[in-house]
Amino acid sequence: MRNLNVSILVVFGASCTFANTIFVNNFSFENLPLGGLPAACGVPLGCSFSNADIPGWVRSNLTQITGQFQPGVNAGNTTYFSVAMPDGITVAYTSGGIISQTVGATALANTLYTLQVDVGLRNDVPNFGTVMLLIGSHQILATGAAPLPGHFSTFTATFLTSALDVGASIGIQLSANSSQGDFDNVRLNSTGVPEPGSAFFVVSSLALVVPLLRKRRHIGA
């Protein structure tokens, strides 16, 4: 009976896949630039921002309006957003520009990469930003439900690699064409996908194990 238990463990071990978190630098934008967020928004309580470079991220050019933003929701201000930020009190923003990051990991074969970013729509602007997952030359646009004014919505991009993608760089791109785009809580993970031959092995092994389980149950009856 011990050998049977080992066989079952081998089969299920071969069929299970696990998501691995990929490190994203300053994923929640709570790491502020030197000097913090010195520009006050005016009357709204607890609201401040900075046009400085975002630690861990790169702007497409030095002339674009990009930085970090604390709208002050946690201090009772709902001028710009009606809800708390998805993670912490700070978001990244860009108006007509691009914020990007290339992560330290590189692409593996037969791996599903999933990028999720919370995208916000301010109460006082008509549009929201876009999210892109970059793997080598592949550009995958994230999709999701449009956020309501003053709220956030999670946008997701997925890509399944092949052997041709091994070693390719993995990047994240956040952008807005004109109106301000606001972003928070960037998550990136990978999940290994068994090759067709491995899947066939799992199915074949299960076909052998199930009758043995039935036989064992009959003997014990």
Secondary structure, DSSP 8 states (H G I E B T S, - for coil): -HHHHHHHHHHHHHH---EEE---TTTTS-S--TT---EE-SSSTT-EEE-S--TT-EES-TTSEEEEEE--GGGT--SS-SS--SSSS-EEEEESSEEEEEEEEE--TTEEEEEEEEEEE-TT-S---EEEEEETTEEEE-B-----TTEEEEEEEEEE--GGGTT-EEEEEEE-SSSEEEEEEEEEEEEE---HHHHHHHHHHHHHHHHHHHHHHHHH-
